[in-house]
Amino acid sequence: MTAWPPGLLVSAPSSGTGKTTVMLGLLRALSEDGAIVQPFKSGPDYIDPAFHFAASGRSSFNLDTWAMDGTLLDAVAAHANGADICIGEGSMGLYDGVATKGLAGFGSSAETAARMGWPVVLVLDVGGQAQSAAATALGFASYRPDLPFAGVILNRVASPRHERLTRLGMEKAGLPVLGALPRRGDLTLPERHLGLIQAIEHPDLEAAITGYASFLREHVDLAALRGAARGGPAPAAGALPLPPAQRIALARDAAFSFTYPHILEAWRSAGANIVPFSPLADEPPDADADLVWLPGGYPELHAGRIAAAGAFLDGLRRHARTRPVHGECGGYMALGEALIDKDGTRHAMAGLLGLVTSYEKRKFHLGYRRAVLETEMPGVEAGTALRGHEFHYSTIIEQPDAPLARVTNADGEAVPETGSRRGHATGTFFHLISAEGAWQAS
């Protein structure tokens, strides 16, 4: 096998340590230096890849060892062809995953780094400590001896003295310090209930990313960091998911935007014609589409506009009389009878399913999902096992339709969000990532 582009995985001991800021600044700084940088995201995150694209100019893809088998992981990793360097962003803490093994692992960022041969860059929030930070870093570096470790970036450093003391600890532990970022309150991205706001909603994303890149140039040894990049053997030719139809009308705006990038790229690569439309702009789906696909997003923030979008809703209903419509999470909610917003106001939705959901009665739903289809859905036969991820706060008030699937969490425990079907309309609360041994092109 030939070598493929070297890479690094930017990770941290936990969420909230600043790794996304480091990731975006690093992507932009390396791109400004003339490198072709391929971004990746470890784990089931559908918001960060859009930020990665804005920073690097290259589409970012998820690598997920729980939901993807080796064949699909190889196919996704192959998007690095032609790049000079790969930069992956971890999720949660470096070793955080689930308790029960999935298709290729437990879903941790460490597994992604090991599979790709990428050394780990550990972003450490050193606020409130100095030499003691080295003990944390040393634990992460030695917890899995086979995992390559590039070094640490110290974040939220309070003063030159604080930096000096922290570096002394790292030196004693034998850990390279690749950079030290002073504490700055303006280096945060806006958030809402599902984490970061979407890239398209950021008031001045380009200026923010440019600022991150300048900050990293000033405080991180980019040459040393790039020199630490490594890579394993080139991935084998892999299989990507087949499109569920030839002509797909895809809802695409601030209310409907959460689809895993490898899914859309696979559909396009297989020759499907994807026709975007905006429900918020009251655009109906393409009248000649074979399938209408409503991704997840934030319909609860735009419920009034969706309910008033007569052209969109009428076009959706016309399509569903004879052809399939599928919704994921937010798209599923929009296919239902009604959506209740945070203030308790009930908004009529498309009514293609009997589903009624409430954001007023918030309940956190988070985790991997395995769904065995009770009936077919667009492009997938009954009996197929799908893998995906659920992440929302809405609660089901009514779900009178037949369940679409038997759905379990990562440990095989049943969950009540089974999805549903009525006529040509189907929907799920999980975001589709892969299928087990089916639905893939060779």
N, C-alpha and C positions, 0 to 999 in steps of 0.2 A: 504494500500500500504506500501511496505517496503521502507526504505530510500536507496538512492543510493549514490555513492561516493561524498563527499563534493567537492566544487569547488570555484574558484575565476574567475572573469573576469578582465583582464588587459586592461584598457582603458585610455583615455586622453581627454583633451578639444578639440584637433584637431589632424590632421596628422602631422608628422614630429617632434613629441615630444620625441621620443625614446622608444615607447612602444614595438616595435619589439625586440630591444636589451634586454629590461627587460624580455620579454617573453621567448626568447631563453635561456638567462642566467638562468632564473628561472626553465625552463624545465630541463635543464642539471643538475643544482645544486641539485634539488630534486631527479632526477634519480640517481645521484651519491650517494645520501644518502640512496638509497635502495628503494625509493618509486616507485610504478608503476603509472606513470603519463599519463593521457589521454588528449592530446591537442585537442582543437577545435578552429575554426575561425568563428567569427560572420560576416556575410555578404558574398558577392559574390567575394571572392578573391581566385584565383587558383594558386598563387605563394607562399604565406606564408605557406600553409600546408606542402609543401616539406621541408621547413626550420624546421618546427615543428618536422617532422619525424626524421630529422637529429639530432635534439637536444634531443629527448626523446626516440627514437627507437620504437615509436608507431605511427601508421597512424593517421593523423589529419583529421577532418571532418568539413565541413561548416554547420552552423546553420543559416538559413535565414528566418525571419518571413514574408517577402514580397513574396518570391517565393515558400515557403514550407507551406503546411497546417499542422495542428496539428499532423496528422497521420505520415507524413513523418518526421517532427521534432522529434517525439518520436522514430521513427525507427533509425534515425541518432544518437540521444542522447544515445540510448541503446548500442552504441559502447563503452561506458564507463564501461560496465560490467567487473568486475575483476580488475579495477583500484583502487588505493588508494586515488587518488585526481584528479580532473579535473581542467585544466587551459585553459581558453578561452582567445583569443585575439580579442579585438574590432577592428572595422574599423572606420576611420575618427574620429570625435568626439563622445563622449558617446551618445548623444541624436540625432545625425544626422541620418535622414532617408528621405523618400520621402513624398510628400504631400497627396497622395491618398493611402488608406489602401489596402494591398494585401491580401493574403490568411489567414495570421495569425497576421498581423501587418504592420508596416510602414518600417520595415527593419533596425531599430536602434539597436545598441549594448545594450542599456538599456533594450530593450524588451527581448533580449536574456538572459541577466542576471536575469531579473525578472522571466521569464518563468522557468529557470533552478534553481532558488533560490541561485544564486551565488552572494556574496558580490563583490562590485566593488573596485578594486585597481586603483586609479587614478594616472597616471604618469604625473607630472607637470614639464614643463620646466620653471624654476624659474630665468632664466637669465634676468638681467635688472630689477629685483624687489626683494623684501624681504618680509616684513609683508603683503604686498598687495597680495601676492600669496594666502594667506588664504581666501581672499574675493572670489577669483575665485573658490577655492576648496569648500568653504562653499556654493556657489551658485550651484555647481554641486551636492553636497551632499543633498541639500534641494529642488532642483528643482522637484524631484519626491519622495515624502516622503515614498512611499511604497518600494522603491528600497534599498536593503541592501547596506551599504557602509563600506568597511573594513578599509580604510585609504588612505594615499597618499605616494607616493615615489617621493622625490624631485630630479629632474634631472638637470644636468649642473650647479651644485653648484660651485661658484667661489672660495670660501675660507672658513676657519672655522668660521670667523665672519659672512659671508653671511649665512652659515648654521644656526648659532645660532639665528640670527635675523628672519630668515624664520620659524624656529621651534617655536619661540615666538609667531608669528602670528597664527600658527596652534594650538598651545596650547590655545590661547585666544578663537579661534573658536571651540575648543573642538574636533579637528580632530586628530586621531592617525597618527603619522609619522612612516612609516614602514621602511624607508631607505632614505639615502641622497647620491646621486651619484655625485662625483666630475666631473667637466668638463674635457672631454678627446676627442680629435679630432680623435683618431684612432678607436673609437667605433661606426663606421658607416658601413653599408653594401653597396656595390657597387650598383648603380642604372643605369637604362636606361629609354627609353621613356615610358614604361608601369609600371615604378616603380622599384622594386628590380630586379637585375638579377636573373636568375633561380638558384636554389640550386646546380644543377649539373654543373653550369658554374663557381661557386665561386672558385678562385684559391687555397684557403686553408680553406675550411669551418670548418673542424674539429678544427683547431687551433683557429679560430675566436670564435666558440661556447665555447670552453674550456676557452678562455679568458673572455668571457662574464660571465660564471659561477663563475670564480674566483673573478671577479669584484663585482658581486652581493654578494658573500659570505662575502666580506670585508666590504660592505657598506649597506647591507640590513639585517634586522632581520628576517631570514628565519623561525625561530621557531614561531615568532609572526604572520608572514604572513600565515604560514600553519595553525596556530591555529585559524585564522580568517575565514578559509574556511567553507562554509556551503553548504547544498544541499536540494533540495525539494524532493517530493516523487519520487519514481522510475518511469521512463516513461512507459507508456502502450506499449504493443506490437504493433509495427507499420509496415506499408507496405513500402517496397522498390521498386524502378522501376524494371520492368521486362526487361531482355535483349532483344535487337532487333533481335538477331539471336543466333544460337547455337555455331557457330565457328566464332569468330570475329578477323580479322587481324587489329591490332591497331598500327598506326604509333607512334613511341616513340623515340625521340631524341631531340637535342637542338632546332630544328626547329618546332617540333610538340610535345607538352607536356602538354597543358592546358586542362585537363579534371577534373571535380569535383570528388574528391575521393569517395563520396558516390555512384556515378554512377557506377564506376568500381567495387567497393566492392559489390554492389547489383548484378551486372551481374555475378560476380564470385560465390556469394552465391547462386544464382539461377541455377548454374551448367553450365554456359556458359564457353567455352574454349577461352580464350583471347591469341592470338598469336602476340607478339610484333615484329615489324620490323623497320628498320631505313632507311628512304629515303636518309638521308645524307650519309649513307654508301652504297648507291645504292643497297639496298636490295629490291626485289620485295615483294609484299604481299603474304602471304601463298596461294598457288594455290588451296587448298581445302577449303578455307574460304567461309562462306556463305555471309559475309559482310566485306567490308573494311571501316574502320572509321579513318578519318584524323582529329585529334584534332587541336585546335588553338596552337599558338606559335609565332615564329619569322621567318616566311619564307622570309620576306623582307630583313633580314640580311644574308640569305643564298641562295638568288634567283639564283645566278650563278651555285652553286653546284646542286640545285634541277633541273635546266634546263638541266644540263649535266648528270643527273642520268638516263641513258637510261634503265637500267634494272628495276628500280623502275617505271618509266613512262610507259614502255611497259607492265609490269605486271599489273599496274593499269588499263590500257586501255583494256587489255585482260579480266580482271575480269568484267569490266563494260559492256562488250558485253552481258552478260547473268545474272549478279548478281548485287545487289545494292552496291553503293559507297556513303558515306556521309562525308561531310567536315564541320567543324565548324571554323569560323573566318579565321585563317591562313590556315587551311585545305581547306576551301572554296576557298580561293585565289589560292591555288595550283591546284585545280580542273579546274580553269578557263583557258582562252585562253592565257593570259599573265599577268605578274606582272612587274610593273615599279618601280625600286628601287629609293632610295633618290637622286642618281646622274642623274636620268632621263633615265637610261639604261633599255630597254625593254627585258624581259626574257620570253621565251616561257614556258608555264606550260603544264599541261596534256591535255588541250583542250576538256575535257569532258563536260564543260559548256562554254558558250560564254563570261563569265565574264572577264573583264579587270580592274585591280585595280592599283592604283598609290600611292606609298609612297612619291613620289616627291612632290605631291600636298597634303600636310599634313592637315588633319582636324580631330579634336578630336571628337570621338564618344564614349559616355559613358552613361550608364544607364540601368535600368531594361527593359526587353522586354516581352510583351505578344504576342504570335503568334497563330493565329487560322489557321490551315493548310487548304489550298485550295485543296491540293492533299496529298496522303499518303507519308510518309517518312519511312525509315526502322523502323519497329516495332510499328509504330503509324498510326492510321487511319485518313483519311481526316475528318475535322471538329473538331479534338481534339485541345484544347487550351493548349499550352505549355508556360512555364515560364522560363526565362533565363536572361542573362546579356551580354551586349555588351561593349567592351573596346578595341578600336584600333584607329589608326591614318590614316589608308588607305582610299582612296577615290575611289568610283566606277566611272570608265570612260565609260564602256559599260556593259550592262546587258540585252542581247537580248532574254533570255529564259523566259519561263512562270514563274510567281512568285510562290514561294512555299507556302507562307502564307500571311495573312493580319497581319501586325506587328504594334504594338503601344507601346508607352513608359508607364511609371508607371501611368501617368495621363490620359491614354486613347487616347493620340494624335498620329496620324499616323506617322510612320517614313518610309523613302524611302528604307531602307535596308530590302527588303521583302524575301530575299533568292531566290533560283531559282531551276528549275528542267529541266533536259533533259535526256530522256531515263531512264537509271538506276541510274543516278547521281543526287544527291541532295546536297544542301548546304545552310548554314545560316551564318550570321555574329554574331549571338548571341550564347553564350555558354549555352547549355541546363542544367537546374537545376531540373525541375519537370514538371509534367502534371497535369491538373485539373481534378480530379476524374477519371483518366484512367491511363493505362500504369503502374499499380502498382500491385504487388503480395500481396495477403492477408496473 
